[in-house]
Each structure stands twice: as structure tokens, then as C-alpha cells.
């Protein structure tokens, strides 16, 4: 049995339901694609955490982690 590695791509549906992916496979490779709609309920939190390290630098968090 061949080993399989899952890959996740967060993409946006374009006009006429078109989705584009750039994948690391050779031309002619056969792929199986699963499509799952997501809500992005954590998108704001994720963007805040990626935009600055100041998000994690707060006295409440430091106090809790220093006493853990």
C-alpha cells in the first residue's frame, strides 16, 4: 500500500465556481480532491496572531505561564 500525505489549501471560490490550486505534483499525476466549506470563525484571531508578536505579549498571559 502506498503512503499518502494530505495537503490543505485555503482557497476562495472565484467567478463561476472556479477554484485554482498550485500543487507540487508532476503534469499528468492523478489526484483525488475533497472539497469542504469552512466558516473561518477563527480568521480574525488568526490574522491578529500573525500580524504582530505583541498579540502574545500581555501581563495576564505572562503571569499564568510563568506560574505553570
C-alpha positions in Angstrom: 0.0 0.0 0.0 1.3 3.4 -0.9 1.8 6.1 1.7 -0.4 9.2 1.3 0.1 12.7 2.7 -2.9 15.0 3.0 -2.4 18.6 1.9 -4.6 21.5 3.0 -5.2 24.6 0.8 -7.3 27.5 2.0 -8.8 29.0 -1.2 -11.5 31.3 -2.3 -14.1 30.3 -4.9 -13.8 32.6 -7.9 -16.4 33.6 -10.5 -18.4 30.6 -11.9 -17.4 28.4 -9.0 -13.8 28.2 -10.2 -11.1 27.2 -7.7 -7.4 27.3 -8.6 -4.5 25.4 -6.8 -0.8 25.2 -7.5 0.3 21.7 -6.4 3.7 20.1 -6.1 2.9 17.2 -8.5 4.1 16.4 -12.0 1.9 17.1 -15.0 -0.4 14.1 -15.6 -0.5 13.0 -12.0 -3.8 11.6 -10.8 -5.3 13.3 -7.7 -8.4 12.9 -5.5 -9.7 16.2 -4.2 -12.1 16.6 -1.3 -13.9 19.9 -1.0 -15.2 21.1 2.4 -16.7 24.5 3.0 -15.4 26.3 6.1 -16.7 29.1 8.3 -13.4 30.8 9.2 -14.8 31.5 12.7 -11.2 32.0 14.0 -10.0 34.1 11.0 -9.8 37.3 13.0 -7.9 35.7 15.8 -5.5 34.0 13.3 -4.9 37.3 11.5 -4.2 39.1 14.8 -1.7 36.4 15.9 0.1 36.5 12.6 0.3 40.3 12.3 2.3 41.0 15.4 4.0 39.3 18.3 2.5 41.9 20.5 -0.7 39.9 20.5 1.1 37.3 22.7 2.9 39.9 24.9 0.5 40.7 27.7 0.8 40.7 31.5 -2.1 38.3 32.1 -0.7 35.6 29.8 2.8 36.0 31.2 1.6 35.7 34.8 -0.3 32.4 34.0 2.5 30.8 32.0 5.3 31.8 34.4 3.4 30.1 37.2 2.6 27.0 35.2 
